[in-house]
Amino acid sequence: MLKVCWDCIAGSRVENEDVHTTQLNGNTQRAPPWPISQLSNEKMFILPKRLNAGDQINVAGNMMNDPKTLTVSLMTGNMTPDYQNIACQLEATFPSNPYNPNQLTLKIIENGYNEEVTGDYQSFLATELFTDLSFNFGFTIRVNGNYQSGHILDIFVGESFLEQVTLKHNIDDIRFLTLSGDIAKVHKLDFQFA
């Protein structure tokens, strides 16, 4: 018990480097400042630990009336999100005016270059997946099963599988989950770690 008290007062090294937090002590160390969003109406969450195969992330909430866009992103970064390196970004655009398409776009941004992911998800319209003003996204990390190394991200909308993406970024670098667009409220965020 004395060691625990001493570690609290004097500070200690964090033995488990999987955790994305800073060990606080009774002296002058402070947690890093909360990152500042670069987009309007962006909700930003810091992942509580480094991702591993088998980890799941779920986020749910409600959109504003007459939504135009809804974007969810898994972002890399250290102290702040790196908008030039986004591991996975899913954007839904709704036909709220004649200039907005009714579509889903899935992309990876690597060193500032956008790569749109093609797949079966493109046959869905945004209004087919989001029939009311609620949203529910799920992400599951798994090991790439073929001869290549790396990880695959399975993406779910509600209970339905949407698409899989082979991650181009190291999963250790993915630290942030962001939601932007016409979001009224995020009411659920949970992590299930393997």
N, C-alpha and C positions, 0 to 999 in steps of 0.2 A: 504494500500500500504506500509505503514511503517513496518508492520509486515512481509510482503514478503521480503522487503529489509533486515530486521534484520535476518530472517531465512537464507537468502542467505549468508550473511556475517558470522554469528555465527554458522550456521549449525542448522539443526532441525531433529527431529525424523521423520522417514518415517511412515506415518499413515497407508498406505496400504502395508501390509507385503507380498502381492502377488507378488510384483515386486522384481526381482532378482538383483537389482542394489543397489549401495551404494549412499546415499545422500551426495553429495559433498558440501563443504562450502568454504569460502574464507580463511580458516586457513590451517591446515596441513593434513587433511584427503585426502586420494587418493583412487581411485577405485582399486579393487583387480587386480593383474597382470593377463594378458591374459594367459590361460593355455597352456602348451607346449604339443604338440602331441607326442605320444609314437610310432606311426606307420609312416612308410614312406608314403609320399604323402597323408596325412590325412588332410581333410578340417574340421575345427571344428567351430561350432556355439553355442553360449550361448543363451538359450531360454530367451526371454525378461520378462517372468513372469511365475509364477507357473501354471501348467496345471489344467484345470477343464473339466468336462463333456461338450461336445459340441465344444471344441477347435479343430482347424484343423491346420496342418503344411503341407506345400507343398514345395518341393525342386526339382529343375530341372537343368540339365546341359548337358555336352557332355563328352564322354569318349575319350581316346586316340585311335589311330589306333591299330587294332589287340589287343583288350583288353583281359586280362586273368581273372581279378576279379573286382568286384564292390561290395562294402559293405556299407550299410547305417545302422546306429545305433542310438537308443535313449538311452542315458546313464545317470546314476545317478552320483551324486557327489556334492561336495560343492564348493570349490575353484578350484578343478581340477577334471577331469572325473575319475570315479571309474571303471577301466577296469575289475574288479572282479564282478561288479553288473551292467549288461546291461539289461535294461527293454525289449528291442527287437532289434534283429540284423538280417537283411536280407542280405544274400550274394549270388551273382550270379557269377558262374564260367563258363567261355567260353572255347570251345574246340580249343584254339589257338595252342596247341600242343597235341600229343597223350596221355599225362599224365593228362591233365585237363579234368574233366567231364563237361558236358553241363547240369548244374543243378542249382536249387535254394535251399538254405538252410535257414530255419528260426529257430532262437534259442533264448533262454532266458539264461542269465548267472546270477546265484544267488550265492553269496559268492564263486565265482571261479568255480562253477560246471555248466557245459553246459547241457542244456536240449533242445534237438531238438524238435520243434513243428511239429507234423504230421498233414496233412490236404490235401485238394484238390489242393493246390498250387503245390504239389510235382509232379503232372501230367504234369506241364509245363516245357519246356526246357528254359534255359536262352535265347537262340537265338530266341525263339518264342516271348518272351516279349520285347526284345530289338533288334528290326529288323535293326536299324541303330545305329549310335554312340551316340544317345541321350538317356537320362533317365529322368523320371519324377515320383517322389514318393509322395504319400499323406498319411497322418496319421490323423485319427479322434478318439478322446477320447469319450467314452460313458459309462454310468453307467451300471454295470452288472444287467440285467433285472430279473434274477431269485432270489431265496431266498438268494444267497450268496452276501456278500458285495464286494466292489471292483469295478474295472473299466475294460473295454474292449477296446482294440486298434484295429480299423479297418485299414487295410493296402491296399493301392491302388498303382497300377503301371499304369501310364497314367490315363485314365478315368475308367479303369477296376478294380473292386474289386478283391483282391488277396486272403486275408485270414484275420481272426480275431484271436487275441491273448488275453487271460485273463492275465492281468498284475499281476505279483507277487510282484512287488515293489510298494511302495507308490508313487502316482503320484506327490506328493510334492517334492520327491527326484530326479525326472527327470529334469535335467538342461541343458543337452547338446545334440546336434544333430551332428553326425560326419559322414563323407563320406570318404572312403579310397579305395585304389586300383588304377586302371588305369583311373584316372579322369583328364581330360584336363581343364575343367572350370565349375564352378557353376555359372549359369547366372540368377537363380531365387530362392528366398527364401522368402516365405511369411507366415504370421501367421494370422489366423482368430479366434479371441477369442469370446467365447459365452458370 
